[in-house]
Amino acid sequence: MAKRRLPIGIQSFRKMRESDCYYVDKTGYALRLVQEGSHFFLSRPRRFGKSLFLDTLKELFEGSRELFVGLQAHEEWDWSTRYPVLNLSFGKGNFKQSGYLDTNLMAQLDAIEESADLESRYDTAPERFAHVIKSLHSKTDRRVAVLVDEYDKPILDALERPDIARANRDYLRGLYTVVKDCDAHVQFCFLTGVSKFSQVSLFSGLNNLLDITLDPTYSSLCGYTEDDLDTVFGQELQGLDRGSIREWYNGYGWGGQDRVYNPFDVLLLFRRRIFKAWWFETGTPSFLVETLVRRGVPAAELDGKLATDEALGRFDIDDVAPEALLFQTGYLTLVDELWRDGQQYRRLGYPNREVRQSLNLSLRNYLTGSDPNRETHSRGLGEILRGADLAGLERLLRSIFAGIPYEWHTRNEIARYEGYYASVVYSYFAGLGLQVTVEDSSSTGRLDMAVRSGGKVYLFEFKVVERAESGSAMAQLKARGYADKYRHLGEPIFLVAVEFSQEARNLTNFESELA
């Protein structure tokens, strides 16, 4: 198989096919959607191929048969009928600016009307949108395919300015209601975005949408499967360790059997041949980190968090559930599911090394303020663990907390963040990409944190002295026999008890010994 162009940043199906790019055939999903219904909604994280899939639908409905040669849809799609397509995208623009959303939409409708040679009769969004749909139907005698990309970006971009975010939400609610009101003129409707705003807040007028976000049938609609890497990108895999590719970029799940790779990461890896947090670096999760701290979600509790489908879908301007925010933005993914007392729960976890390591580095940076020695501390931590230098570990931890500016505590009241001290330590370990297990259960209780590094096991217990007696951390490590669970590894096991003081804002007691 000859090498092809890597479609980095290409969201146009036509451009991809005409430029001899690699393409993972997703047209079978398009066929299934059209056969099963007419109004759909899909939520996926950024840069997962939503826009490309939407553009693929556009070319199908417009009858661009030549672009589908060799793909599943080529032999199964009815090319005798072409449909008008009304395609809206809110991917670009400054939606933090009051009133800009209306300007953006009107410009898009201007372009659609000009292209279809339609006369504009209205200067208000819902009325004009409805007029365009009906006019396209009347002019072509075919119902319209309505495709909306990044439907939620005008709200997400303005979350830090709630008044504008609410105004954008209400504006879009009035706009999307039109699709249901014009159902007699609509052949197919597909909306995509990163988040899933609640039916009440945004989709109350478009309640006939079928949400396929967690439908196992469509779990691989976006992203690359293991089979895709083998059959489509075989030439690019040469010289790269497959296990490392999987560790860094695979692991995303939306209810199906397959785990998928982040496409953006895979393509950048093939281009640069370096394992790096390519996807994470394209978007800084500052709002996410601030929300986690404000809501008191300990960093160590993110991996393995349980949530209901209702919680995962609850996302609104005034009620951003941390679970929904983490899941919908792609920083946590579905790991498995379980039932308790007749209620279904989804277990969330980091999809891969890239996200686990990078998100915890962001948390570390936020939790430690403007400490200029963070990188030095991180490098030193790795060396200390490899050498089992427990005295050095104590000095390093004291240095880390001493380096956090006093003003950071007083201005942000950061120490009120539940699990603050343990979260700082955890974020340092996880940010190094080490094998870290938190709340590790045994028959006698749950260990705070276990770290494996350099053929050694470190078992940590954290206490805050204002809430527990001095010396209780080591006493608990011994009394509950946490080391027993790890003895089969045949590696040295170190018990590490760390006690903090909220008043002193540092360690008050540090004990360690070989188990």
N, C-alpha and C positions, 0 to 999 in steps of 0.2 A: 504494500500500500504506500503510495507516494505521499510525501508531506504536503499539507495544505496551509493556508494562512490561518493564524490564530485570530478568532473574532473578538479581540479585546476591545471593549467599549462599543461594539456594534449592536444596535438595537433594532435595526432595519432588517427584516427578513429578506427583502429583495436584494439589498446590498450584500448581505451575507451569501446568498445563493449565487449572485452574479459575480462575486469576487473569489469564488473557489475557496471558501472558508470551511473549516470543520463545522459540521452541524449535527447535533444530536436530535434525531427525529422525534418531535413531540406532536406530530400531526395526528397520531392515533387518539390522543386525548381530545383534540379538537373535534374529531369525528364523533367520539363518544358523547361529548357535551351536547352537540347539535341533535343527536339521536335521543338523548335523555330528557331534554327540557329546553327552556328558552331564556331564563333569567338566573344568572349565576354571580357569585361573589367569591373571590379568592384573596386571602391574606398571606403574604410571604415577606421575609426580610428584604432589605434593599440589596440590589445587585444579584438577585437570584434568577433573573430571566423573565420576570413578569412582563416587562415592556416588549421583549422579543416575542413572547407567546401571543400577546395582544396584537402585535403587528402581523403575526402569522395568521390569526383569525381574519384580520382585515384583508389580506391577500386572498384568502380562501373565498370569502364572501364576494370579493370583487372579481373572482374568476381568473386569477393569474396562473393558469394551468402550467405554463412553462417553468415556473419556479419550483414546482413540486415533483418534477421528474425524479424517479428513484425513491420517493418517499411514500409512506403508507397512504396518504390522502390522494395521491395521484390516481390510483385505480378505484378508489371507493367514493370519492366526492362527485356530486352531480354538477358537472361543469356546464350544463346546458342553461343554467339559471344564474344570473348575477344579481347581487343585491346592492343597493346604496348603503354606504357605511358612514356613520356619523361618529367620528373619532375625536375624543377630547383627552387632553393630557395636562395635568397640573404639575408636571415635573420641573418646570422652570419658573422663576419669578420670585419677587420679594413679598411674600405673603404676610410678613410682619407689619407691613405698611397698611394702615387703615384705608379701605376702599380699593386696594389693588386687585383683589380677587375679581371684582366686577369688571375692572379694566381688562384683566387677563382673559376672562371668559368672552367678553364682547369682541376682543380681537380674534379669538379662535372662531367665533361664529361668523365674523366678517369674512374670514378666509374660506370657511365652508360655503357660505352663500355665494361668494365670488366664484369659487371653483364650480359650483353646481348651477350658476347663473340664476340664483333666486333673488327675489326682491325682499328686502328687510322692511318689516312693518311695525316692529315693536322696539322699544328702548328699555324694557325691563326683562331680566334674565329668564324667568320661567315662561313667560308668554312667547318670547323670541325662540327659546329652545323648542317649545311645543310646535311653533309655526314651522321651524326648519324640519322637524321630524315629519309632520304632516305633508309638507310641500315636497319633500324627497319621495315620499310614498306616492303622492299624486302624480308627480312628474315621471316616475319610472314604472309605475304600476307594480312596484315590488315593496314589500315591507322593509323597514330599515334595521340594520345591525348597529346597535349603539354600544360603543366600546369606550370605557372611561379608565384611563391609566392614572395611577397615583391620586385616587379620588380624595385621599385624606391629607395630602401634603399641605394644603392651605391651613389646616388646623394644627398639624404637628409642628410646622415651622413657627407657629405663633404661640406655642404652649407657655412660653415664658412671659407672654403678654396676654393674660386670660381674657381681657375684654375684647381684644381683636380675635382671639381664637373662638370665642363664643359667637361673635358676629359672623365669622367665616363659616362656623358650623351651621348656624341658622340659615345663612345664604345657601349653602349646599343642600340643606334639607329641603328647601323650597325648590331647588333645581332638580334633585333626584326624584322628587314626587312626580314630576312631569312624566318620567318614564312609565310609571304605572298608569297614569291618567291617559297616556297615549298608547296603551297596550295593543289596541287594534291596528296600530300602524308599525308595531315593532316586531320584527322577526326573531331577533336574538339580542340579549343584553348581557354584557360581561363587565364587571367592575373589579379592579385590583387595587391593592394598596398594602402598606406595611401593617397598619393597625386595623382592628375591628371595633369600631365605635358601636355602642349599644343601639338596639332597635329604637329605643325610646328617644335617644339623643339625636340620631341622624337619619335612620332608615324607617322612621315611623310611617312615612308615606310611601315607602318602597318595600313593603313587608312580604312581597312575593319572591324575593331573592332567595335562591338556594345557596347556602353557604357550604362550599366544598373544602374549606380550609383543613378540616380534620377528617375528611372522607378518605378512608384507606385506598379507595379506587384511584384517587388523584394525588396520593402522597408523593409521587415522583414526577409530578407535572413540571416542577421546577427543580433544577439541580441535576447533577450527574450521578448515575449509579455506578457500581463496580463494573457491571457489564458494559456501560457506556465508555468507561476508560479503556477497557480492553479492545472493544470493537471499533471505536471511533478514533481514539487517541493513541493507538498502539505504537506508532512511530515516535511519539513524543515521550513515551515512558522510558525509552532507552537511556541508561546512565543514571536513572533516579531510583532510589530505594522505595519500593512499593509500600513497605511497612511504614516508612516515615510520611509518605503522602497520606496514608490512611490516618495516622496519628494526628497529623497537623490539620487536615481539612475535611475529613469525612465525619459522619456522625449525626447529621440532621435528620429528624424524623417528625412526620405529621400523621401518625396513626397507621401507617402501612408497614409491610414487612421489610422493605428496603430502607437502608440508610443512604443518604445522598451526600455528595460532595458539594461544597460551595463552588459554583462555576467560575466566579471571578478569581478566587484563589488558585484554582487549578490552571487557568489560562496564564496567570502571571507567573506561576511556578514554571510552566513550560517555556515561557519567554525568557525569564531571568535565571532559571536553574538554581534558585536559592530558596530555602525554606524560611519564610518570613510571614509576618501578620499582614498580608496584603489587603485583605478585606477590612480588617479592623482599623487599619490606618487611614481608610478613606472616610471615616466618620467618627468624631470624638463623642463618646456617650456622656457628656457632661450632665445633661438633664437626668439621665438614668442614674448616675452616681449620686447626684444631689437628692434625687427622690428616695433612693435606698437609705441614705443617711438620715434624711428627714423623717422617714417612716420607721426608722430604727430596725432595719433588717440587717442582722449580723452577716458579714462577708462569708464566714464559714458555713452558714446555713443555706447558701444559695444552691449548692450542688446537692441534689436529692430532695428538693422542696416538693411538697405535695400540693396539688391544686385541683379543683373541680373544673369542668368545662365552663361552668358559669363564671368562675373567677378568671379563667383565661380569656374569656370574651368580654369581661367588664373593663372597658377603657373609655373614659370620658374626661373632659377637661377638669371637672371638679372631683373626680373619683378615679384616679389612676392607680389601679391595683398593681403592686410591685410584680406579682406573678405574671399578670398580663403584659406589663411593660417589658419584662425580661424575655418572655416567650415570643411575643409578636415582633420584637426587634431582632431576634435571632441570637441573643446572648445565652439563653437556655433553650433546650429543645426537649421533646418528649422522649423519655427513656423507656418507661413501661407503664402499665396501668394496674390498678388493684381495686378491690371492692371492700368497703367497710360499712357494716350496718346498712346494707342495701344501697350505698352511695358509691358511685364510680369516682375514683381519683386518678389523676395523671401524675406520675413522678417526673419531675424535671431535672435536667442535668446539663452540664457543659457539653456541647457537641464534640469538642476536640481541643487539642492543645492550644491552638491559636487563640481561641476565645477565652479559655480558662486562664492562660498566662497573661494575655493582654488586658482583660477586664480587671484582673487583680492588680496589675501594675497601675491602672487608672485609679482603682480604689486606694492603693497604697499612696499614690501621689496626693489624692484628695485628703485622706485621713491624716497625713503628716504635714500638711500646710506647705510652707515654702522652704522646707529643710533642704539645704544645698548638698547634703552628703548622702542623699538616698542611693545613688548609684554606687558609691563607695561602700555603703553598708550592704547592698545586695551582693556585690562581688565578694566582700568579706564573709558573708553568710555562707556562700557556697563552699569556700575554702575551709571554714570552721567545721562544717558538717562532714566534709570528706576526711578531715583529720581528727574528728571526734574531740575537738578542743572545747570542752564544756565551759571552762573558765573564760575562754574567748567569747563563747556565746553569751554568757552573762554580761561581759563588758560591752559587747555589741548591742544587746537589747537595751541596756541602760543608755548607751550613746544615742540610739534611735529615738527614745522617748525624751531624752534631754535636748535633742536637736529640734523638737517640734516647738515652734515659737509660742511664747506665752499668750501673745495676742490672738493666736489661732484658737485657743481654748476660750478666751473671754469673748471674742467677737462672734464665734460660731457655736459656743456651748457644745463643742464637739464631744466632750467626755460624757454627755448625757445620752449619746448614741449607744443603744443597747449592745453590749459586747464590744465596745470600742477597742479596748486594749488587746483582746484576743484577735479582733479583726485586723489590727495593724500587723501583728505577728503573722497571722495566716496569710495576709495579702503579700507579705515579703516572701514567704515560702512558695506560695502558689505562683507568684510572679516570676520565680526562677524556673518554673516548669518542673518542679520536683513532684514526686509521687506523694500526694497528701490525702489523707483520709480523715474526715471529721465526724464527730459523733459516732465513733465506731462501736457498735453494740457487741456485747458479750453476755454471758449468762449472769454476770454480776453487776452490770451497769453499762454506761456509755462513756467511753474515753473522749476527751475533748479533741485531741488531734494526734495522729500518727504520721510520721514522716520517714520515708526510706530514701537514703542517699549514700552512695559509696559503699554499698554492702553493709550498711548499718541501719538500725531501726531506732527512732527517737519517739518516745511516748510522752506527750505533753498534757498537763492538767493546769488550767488557769483558774485563779481565784482573785477576787477583789476583797481586800482586807476589811473594808467597811461592811462587808456582807458575810464574811466567814472568818474563823479564827486563823491566826498565823500558824503555819505549819500544816494546815488541813489539806493542802494540795498534794504534798508528798504522802501524807497519811492515806489519802484516798487511793493514790496510785498503787500503794502496797496492799492495802486492805482488800481491794477488789481484784487483785491479781491480774491486772490488765496485760502484763507481760506474757502470761501463759499462752495467750492466743497466737503469739508470734514466735514461740520457741521452735516450732517445726521448720522455720526458715533457716535455722542454723547460723544466724547472723547475730553479732553483738547487739544487745538491747539496752538502751539507756532510758532511765526514768528522769523526766525533767519537770520540776514543779516551779511554776512562775506565779508570783503573787504581786498584785499591783495595789496602788493606793490612788483613789480619785483625788485626794487632797494634795498628795505630793506629785501626782501626775507622772509616776515612774514606778519602777520595781521597788518593792520593800523587802522581798525575800526571794532568793533563787537557790534551789537545791537540785542536785543531780547525782545520780549514782548508777553503776552498772547493775542491771537486774540479774 
